Amino acid sequence: MSMLATEEKLSVTGDRSTPETRIEDGGRRLGLMLTLPAQLLVLFIAVFPLLMQLYISLTDWSPLDGIGWWQAYELWNNFANYTDLAADSRFWDALGRTALVMAICVPAEFLLGLGLAILFMDNFVGKRLFYSVMLIPMMVVPAVAGYMFFMLFQSGGPVNDIVSTLIGRPFALAWLSSPGTALIAVMIADIWQWTPLMFLILLAGLVGVPEDQMRAATLLGASWSQRFRTIVMPKMKTIIIIALSIRVIENFKIFDTLYIMTGGGPGVATETISVYIYKVTQQDLIWGYVAAIALVILIALSILVSLAISRMNAAKEA
Amino acid sequence: MNRSLTFEIFRYTAILLALAVTLIPTLWMASMAFKPIAEWSAAGADLTWWPKSPTLDNFRFIFGTSTSDLIVALDRTAGKPILASLLSAVFGTLIAMTAGTAGAYGLSRFGSGQNLPLALIQLRLFPPMAVMIPVMIMWAFFGLVDTWWGLALIYGIVTLPFAFWLMKTFFDDMPREIEDAALVEGCSRLRVFMKITLPMMRPALASSALFVFILNWSDYLIALLLTTREWVTIPVYMASLSSSMTGQLYGAKAALGLIAAVPPVIMGIAIQKHLVRGLTFGALKQ
């Protein structure tokens, strides 16, 4: 009798309070379980490797030394890697070259992409097909794109053939083996491959501009450029920032196409920061030094990004 | 907007020009893939835009069934690299999608793992070259160098940010009424996720998986660092296709390049509706 009563009491209290709390607890537990794999992968690739990188960067360790990386302290070099780096002109040149490529490619991709996107804003015959074709370059495997442009820029290749036809006399420039033109060829390949990305993102933004506002402005006699400046651009601001950030970040990493086309050469003429690090990793094998370079870049990028994010947040609040 | 005739003429001229520039590199490679060796490079000023005597020799050559006019025979055919690319990209996609989907659902519904969005964006931000030293050491330690499963693991991690962010935006968009109804019916949270949410999200899962697959399939640098011989992927193998006897094996490389380029292009066009979402980490939707 008394047992029954307690049971009943329990179930009653249970019924009254659990629907909220039990689901919340269950949900939280399930949430933790579901996010665990992602958390573990992030830990596995971020925290431990970064500590390892920091440790190795303070030594002269190389995989050829015959000692495990954990014994690298035997080769402690009193921050020599960092002082070397400050005086490493090849590193600074590569960094400057990366910045140059970025300063030319990203604006070019942006302007070409924006121009194309404006042409695609309203309907016309063939739009869907043209749109799909336009997207092809960014889907091509970058290494394969590198090989395409490697072929195109051979001295007996199609680029020179087209130029010859246009200027009406034989033109045979060895694009990839002269320092000045190799960098241009590499940038053309990058612009070819990534203008579609700008086009795609900017077009998505442009189509989102409210049509009734545009029509009202047209009725009020606003010219095309006025409408563009006063209605389209303000709506597009965030989208433009996103598109530019993506390309700046990705362009900084430039490696695949470039490395297939020129291998960073001739000499160091097209050596960007990723190519430089790759070469030191594979050819010179001084991994302590590579770790130092990599860490400096990671820290610099992190600072830049947190600055950018705080600026953007400030702009949003203002 | 402006429907004047001059504008239409300008528009079509500009678009056709852009189309030509877009297509020429790809078409040149496709044409090269079907050219016999005699037409590979220009003799004098005679450049062959279309193969005069089209042949499948380049394809036979890379699969080792023909050496035809080529002096060299390959010591390794393209079969294994294609398998390596497929296995690493497929299983990498599986890893990224599993961890990404589960994590995204955990965050979207239960607010777990608040640190993940930013941590994953940072992961994507850094140049792979700047984090590869520890990865190479760890992979060597675990015996993962030059294996397709080692590549699959790093691919899964590298593309996890995309899988996570894409699925998060899809889960955020999904109405919760159906899930709530099932909960009231007495289903457990896990069961709701497995039996109701996931089947409903099938189209979203498919396009996210294709997007992630394209990214994995496109890798060159990581495979270059983490594979040496047995499990080199298509781009790494392709770069090794040149010999001291014939120089660049233009046609053979073009044939392989075509094989590598076609799947992602088809997949990309198939999921073009979601490309903007994927490329902008879900910040923009079409």
Interface residues (C-beta under 8 A of the other chain):
Chain A: I23 G26 G27 R28 L30 G31 L32 M33 L34 T35 P37 A38 Q39 L41 V42 F44 I45 A46 F48 P49 L50 M52 Q53 I56 P63 W69 G115 L116 L119 M121 D122 F124 F130 Y131 S132 V133 M134 L135 I136 P137 M138 M139 V140 V141 P142 A143 V144 A145 Y147 M148 F149 M151 L152 Q154 G156 G157 P158 D161 S164 P170 W192 P196 L197 L200 I201 A204 G205 M214 W224 I239 I242 A243 I246 I249 F252 K253 F255 D256 Y259 I260 I273 S274 I277 Y278 T281 Q282 W287 V290 A291 I293 A294 L295 I297 L298 L301 S302 V305
Chain B: M1 N2 E8 R11 Y12 A14 I15 A18 L19 V21 T22 L23 I24 P25 T26 W28 M29 M32 S41 A42 A45 L47 W49 I95 T98 A99 G100 A102 G103 Y105 G106 L107 R109 F110 G111 S112 G113 L116 A119 L120 Q122 L123 R124 L125 F126 P127 P128 M129 A130 V131 M132 I133 P134 V135 M136 I137 M138 A140 G156 I157 L160 F164 L183 S188 R189 L190 F193 I214 W217 S218 Y220 L221 L224 L225 I234 P235 M238 A239 Y250 K253 A254 G257 A260 A261 P264 V265 M267 G268 I269 Q272 L275 V276 L279 T280 A283 L284 K285 Q286
